Amino acid sequence: MKKGMTRREREVTDIEEIIGILDSAKVVHVGMIDGNMPYVVPMNYGYTLEDGKLTLYLHGAKSGRKLDILRVNPRVFVEIDTDIVPFEGRTACHYGIGYSSVMGEGEAELIEDADGKKKALSILMKTQTGKDFEFNDRMVSVVTVIKINVSEFTAKKRPIPKKNDE
């Protein structure tokens, strides 16, 4: 599931709390390597989390830089965050940001078959809206669907400190 984390006191291991983070966030930042340069793109996502295995589903145009990169190197790093709240403190060192996040590494693959795309897009829309949608062959023929198998991930939460904890 995960590699080591520096701030262990912020680590989230409860699966229900991780699901809460994934449900409340709406954007994943996908990091890729384009030749020798990093490239990061924010995207809406859908997810499944079954038996500790996280899978993300994304959709986009039929062509573009992101797809060109993934066809050469499908390895990715993902970052999802939510509950972003800046806070103040007595001194500069006590200022900060409260947040919840999930980060991980994985491999992207393009879903080519219509049924696979329909299922992935249904998961994406359920994550984004909480509603069930159906897709037909024409609808899925005009988009690219990306599946990211997240091999390792961590979750983290930094709550806003209480006034006397500063």
Sequence and secondary structure as in RCSB ss.txt:
>XXXX:A:sequence
MKKGMTRREREVTDIEEIIGILDSAKVVHVGMIDGNMPYVVPMNYGYTLEDGKLTLYLHGAKSGRKLDILRVNPR
VFVEIDTDIVPFEGRTACHYGIGYSSVMGEGEAELIEDADGKKKALSILMKTQTGKDFEFNDRMVSVVTVIKINV
SEFTAKKRPIPKKNDE
>XXXX:A:secstr
     S GGGB   HHHHHHHHHH  EEEEEEEETTEEEEEEEE EEEEETTEEEEEEEE SSSHHHHHHHH  E
EEEEEEEEEEEE  SSGGG EEEEEEEEEEEEEEEE SHHHHHHHHHHHHHHHHS      HHHHHTSEEEEEEE
EEEEEEEE    GGG 
